[in-house]
């Protein structure tokens, strides 16, 4: 879940030097600029962290601690009538949710993830 804490606009990979790590540059930014599209401005979003929250919310991904785990895990089942349906794999759409309701929805998603025995990962180390 991405909780946006800020962003920077860029028109060239050089604009992001020092703003994101090398793995992100190599895996995402450089290939994106290799598409050969017309010159345009892009936006790189930065997620909120547990140390720097937005109204108590922070970005996370569902995870299972690696110690002793031999396999992955099923996608958490999260359902909120009219907003999130676990049977829909692509959730990108616009919902009319008041900004005052977002912390409540964030907490409900976080609770649903942890109720399935998962953790809210906020940093993942590359092998």
PyMOL commands that set and color helices and strands:
alter all, ss='L'
color gray80, all
select helices_A, chain A and resi 13-16+22-33+99-115
alter helices_A, ss='H'
color red, helices_A
select strands_A, chain A and resi 4-10+42-47+61-63+119-121
alter strands_A, ss='S'
color yellow, strands_A
deselect
rebuild
show_as cartoon
